[in-house]
Amino acid sequence: MTFAQAQAYVLELVSETGSRREPSRLDRMRRFLDEIGNPQDTYPTIHVGGTSGKGSTSVMIAASLTAAGKRTGLHTKPHLRSITERAKIDGVPVSEERFAALMDVLIPAMDRVAVEFTRPSYYETLLALTFLYFAQERVDAAVIEVGIGGKLDGTNVLRPLVSLITNVGLDHTEILGDTVELIAADKAGIAKAGIPLVSAVDRPEARAVIEAQCAAVGAPFLFVPDHVKVQSADTGPYSQRFTLTTQRAVYDVDLPLLGEFQQRNAACAVLALEQLPEALRPSREAVELGLSRVDLPGRMEYFPAHPGVIFDVAHNPDKAENLVRSLRALFPDRHFTFVIAIGESKDAGEILRVLAQVPATLIFTSFDTRGRIAAKPQRLARIAESAGLWGRAVSDPVEAFTIARRSSESDEIVVVTGSTFVVAELREWWMENVVASHAR
């Protein structure tokens, strides 16, 4: 099987089957993994959930373990450019050739699973591929990001060394429930007896639900603000410096990511790392080195230009709040032009209400990704208008991006945001057509 054939096979599976109303799907995942020898049980894991910040926090933990000399697997979703990005070892995605070879192993197992259950989903297939890849490569540890929710997510087959819930906000409400308490209860489903659960959840009602679940199953609950003191030092155009103080150490962090919310994510990562057994726990120096090497495209990623350009995935109100706070802090008194596409299932009205808190022009666009439906730009414009905002609809994302750049003053900022898919598409166009041309 070639990579093109393997990728086409996986894309045929695209569907959102992550529903709380399908409890058998976790049984299907367990059976799938049984068929390939339960590779996820052959190495230590760190399990990272949350509405926002779980991807960033996962990358920080993995980078710190790699800096400590540990061969480290990392599973995150969604990917920006290639499906191979979902399975990385020491920051390097699985090769296309290896991806195809792993699918050769998985497909017969999927056929056997389908006799008793339905065929494993797109997400479950990529997750199983990741677990198998890490086992074959004998990683020392793996950081595994939750997909949706927690209780019935495919990753909840793990028995990790430590679990995390970064925060809780309203997202995937059609699956997890339409209140913060319901979403928190689903995410708290990753709590397991005897395994510490680290969380920076700041909503009291969500924190109460998570603490209650931890108490019910016997999982020690560690609230990040009780254990980590964060002190900001300096923020530059491309990075920020701050200090994290715990009972074990004082970490002087130079993080090449923008946004104050990344300080909270770093605090989560550090506290989780400190819960690991001594043989796996990175030193203070390794954590500082790892955090200084973090690379996270599409998350408050700033390119100085005239106008400047920022790429930031903000596909739910919580992420939009983080984006707005960061823009206010980093670029006070600036005007912004948002190029934004939002998935049909997302709360577009609330996302736009949040983004309207900064002086901005809105250009609504779309994306074309198999299995994912974008809200029509014209519909977004109508939602904005009903909220007292004004926006222009431009269906082609590259055209929308071009219009935004041409219509912005040289000291303004163009922000590409909303869905991961539009950020990925326009970031790739930017790197190939602007950054690369300047490098030649």
N, C-alpha and C positions, 0 to 999 in steps of 0.2 A: 504494500500500500504506500503510495506517495503521500507527502504532506497535503497536497491539494485534495486528494481523495479522502484523507482522514478528516480534514477540516470540513469538507462538504458533508461527510457523514454526521459529524457532530452538529453542524448547523441545521441539519434536518430535524434534530431533536429539540430545537429552540421552542420553549414554551414555559410559561410561569406556572409551575406545579407546586410552588411553595405555599400551600394553603393550610391554615390551621384546621380546616375541615377535612383534611385528608391524613388522618393519623397513620394510615398504613404506609405512607411514603417513607418513614424512617425505618420501618421493617424492610421495605424494598432496598434501602441503602445498606442496611446490615447484611441482607442476603447477597447483594452485589459484592460487598467487600469479602464476605465469606468465600465467594466463588474465586476470588483472586488471592486468598490466603491472608486476609486481614493485615495488609501492609502497615496500616496506621498504628498498629500495636507494637511495632518493632523499633520505635524511637520515641524519645520524650517530646511532648508537645506543649505549646502555650496557646490557649484558645481565646480569641479576641472578638467580642461582640460590641454592639452599641449602634445608635442611630447615626452619629457622625463621629469622625475621628478614629474609627477602628482601623482604617487602612493606613493612616499616618502612624498610628501607634504601633501597628504590626511591623511596618518598615523600620521604625526606630529600634524596636526590640531585636529584630533580625540583624540590623546593622551592628548593634552592640555585641551580639553573640559572634558575628563574623570577625569583628575587630579583636575579639578575645581568642581567635584562632579556632573557633568551633565551625565545623562544616554545617551550615544552617540552611534549611529549607524555608521558603516563604510562599504561602498561598494567599493571594488577595483577589478581589473582584470589584468591579469589572476591569477589563484590560483597556488600555488606551489605543495601542496600535496593532498588536498581534495577540492572538489567542494563547500563544506560548508564554506570555507574561504572567499567566496565572500560576505557573510552577517555576519558581526560581531557586537556585542554590547559590548562596553567596552573591546575590544580586544579578546573576546571569540566568536568563530564561532558558528553559529546555529547548534544545535545538529542534528544528523542523523534522529532521530525520528521526530523532529519538521520539518525538511526539507521534509520528506515524507508526514506529515500531511498538510503542505502548498501546496504541489503538488496535494493533493486530492482536494483542493479548486480551484487550478488554471486550472486543466485539463478540467473541464466542461466549464469554461470561454473561454479557448482556442478553444474548439469545436464550441462555439457560434461565436467567432471571425472569424473562418475559413469559416463560411457560406458566409461572405461578403469579407473577405480578404484571403490571404494565412495564414497558421498556423504561429503563432508567432515563431521567431527563438530561437535558443539555448540561445543567449545572452539576448534577450528580456524576455524570460521565467525566467532566473535567476535574471534579474533586477526586474521584477514584483514580484517575490518571496521575494526579499530583501525588496522592498517597503512595501509589505504586512506584513512581519515579523516585521519590525520596527514600523508599525502602531499598530499591535497587542500588542507589548511590550511597547508602549507608550514612545518611546524615547524622550528625551528633544531636541535633534537635530541629524541630520545625515549628514555625509560627503560623497558625492557621486562623484566618479571618472568617468569621461567621458570614453566611450569605444574607439571609433574611430572618429576623427574629432571633430564635435560639432554640426553643423547646423542640421543634420538629425540623430544624435545619439539618441538612445532611452532615454537617460537621459535629453534630451532637452525639455521634458515636464515640467520640474521643473520651479518654480519661486523662486529662492533661495534668501537668505539674501545677499550673496556675491558670485561673480564668480571669477575664476582664470584661467589664461593661463600661465603656468610656462615658457614654451619656445616653439619655433617652429623650426623644422628641417625636413629633407626629410625622411618620413616613410609613409607606406600605400599609395604610390604614384599611385598605380593602382586604388585606390578608391578616393583619395582626390585631385589628380593632381600632376604634375611632376615639379612644381616650388614652391619655398618657399612662394611666394605671394598667389598662389592658396590654399595651405595648410593653410596659415594664415587666409585667407578669410573663409574657412570652419570652422576652430576653433573659429573664431570671431563670428560665428553664435550663440554662447551661450550668447552673450551680450544682455541685456534686459533693457528697459527703467527704469531709476531710481535706478538700482541695480549696485553698484560699481563693477568694474572689475579690479582685481589686476593682474599685469603681470611683469615678469622679462625677457621678450623676448628681446634678445640683438641684433638680426639682424635688422638693420635699415629698410630694405624693409618690413619685417614682422611686425615690430612695427607700421610702417606707415599705413598698412592695418588694423590692429586691432584698432588703434586710430581712423581711419576714420569710421569704423563700429560703434564704441562706440559713436562717435559724431552723427552719423546718427540716432541711436535709442535712444539717450539720456541717455547713461550709463556713469557715471563718471569713467574716466580712471586713474588708479594709477600705475605709473611705479616704481617698487620696488627700484631701485637705487636712485630715487629722494626722497624717504621717509625712507629708512633704510640704516644705515651705518654699515658695517660689518668689524670687526677688529679681526683678528686671534690672538690667544694667545698661544696655545700649541696643538700639535698632538701626541698622543701616539699610541701604537700598536692596540688598540681596540676602541679608542674614540678620540674626538677632543673638545677643549675648544675655545670659541670665544665669542665676545660681539656683540649684535645687539642693535643699538641705534635708536630709533624713537622719534617722537615728544611727545609721551605719556610716554615712559619708557626706561630704559636701562636694557637689559636682559643679564645676565651672563649664557651662555649656556654650558652645559657639555653634548655633544651629543654622544651616543654610536654607531655612524656610521662613517665609514671612507669615504674619498673623499671630496675634497674642494667643489665640486658641491653641497654637502649636506648643506653647509652654505647658498648658494643661495636659496635652497629649504626651509630652515628654515626661511630665511628672508621673502619669499613669505607667509609662513604659519603665521608668526607673524603679518604681515601687514593685512592679511585677517582676522585674529582673532580680530584685533583692529577695524575692520569695523562693528562688530556685535553689536547689541543693548546691553545696559548696563546690562540687566538682564541675558544675555547669555555670555557676554564677560568675559573670564578668567582673573584673576589677573596676575600680573607679576610673582608672586611666583608659581601660578598654571602652567603657561606656562613653566617656568624653570623646574618644577618638571615633567611635561608631556614630555618635550623634553628629559629629562634624562632617561626616561623609554621607549623610542621608541625601538621597536623590528622589524627588517626588514630583515628576512632571504633572502639570495640570492642576496643581494645588497651590494657589496664590503664587503662580509662577510669573515673574515680572521680567519683561524685556524692555530696556530703555530704548526709546525711539521717539520720533516726532510725528504723531503722538506716541506715548508709551502704550504698551500692550500687556494685559494680564490675562492669563488663562486660569480659571478656577471652577472646578465642578461644584455646583450648588443646586442640587436637584431636590432639595426639600427646604422647608422654612428654617430649620435649625442651621443648615449649612449657609443659607442666605444671610442669616443673622451674623454668623462668623465673618462672612465676606464683607458685610457692611461695616462691622466694627473695625475690621482690618483696614478698609479703604479710608475710613475717617481718621484712623491713627497714623497711617503711613502717608496719605496724600490729603492733608487738610486743605480746605478752600479750593479744591480742584473740581472740575466738572468732568463727568464720566459719560461715555456712551456704551450702553450695554447691548451686546449682540447675544441674544438669548433664545434658546429652544428648550422646551419643556415636554417631558413625556405625558401622554394622554392621561395616565393614571395619577399623575401628581397634582398637588394642590396649587395650581397655577395662581389663583387669586391671592393666596397668602404669601407665596414667594414674591409676587410682584409688589404686594403691599410693603414687604420688608425692603426690597430694593429701592422703593420710592423714598426711602429715608435719606438718601443722598441726592444731590443735584445731578440729574442724569437725563439723557435722551435714550429712548428705548427703541431698538430695532429687533423685531421678532422674526425668527426664521425657523427652519425645520432640520430634520436629519432623516437619512434613509438607511436604516439598519434592520436587517432581517429579524423578524420576530418581535420588534419593538415599534410601538406606534407613537409618533410625535403629534402633539397638539398642533392643529393648523395655525399658522402665523396669524391669519385673519381672526381666528377665535381668540387668540391671546390678545390681539389688539382690542377686541370688543370687551374682554375681561378687564383690561387696563382702563378703557374708557369708562366703564361702569364704576370704576374705583376713583375716577377723577384724574386719571393719568392719560397721557397721549403716547402712542407708539406707532411705528411704521411697520408694515408687514412686507417682508422680502423673502420669498420662498427659498431661493437658492442661497445656501449659507456663505459660500465664497463671495457672492455678490453683496450680501448683507455686510460681511466683514469689510469688503472694499469700500462700500458706501460709508461705513462707520469711520474708517481711517481717513477718507478724503474729506469728510464733513467736520472732522474734529480739529480744533486748534492745536498747534504744536505742543502746548503745555498741558493738554488734556490727556485723559487716559481712556483707552478702549478696553472694555472688559468682556471677554468671551466667557459665558457662563451658562448655568442651567444644566442640561443633560450631559452626562459623560460623553455621549456619542457626538454631540456637536463640538464639545471641547476637543475631543480626539481628532475629529475631521479637520477643524480649522487650525489646530496646533500643528498637525502634520503638514498642512498646506503652507503655514507660516515658516516652518523649518526648511521645507524644500524650496520655497519660492522667495523668501526674504533672507532668512539667516544664511542659507547656503550661498546665495548670490553675493552677499556681503563678504563671505569668507573667501570667495574666488579672487 
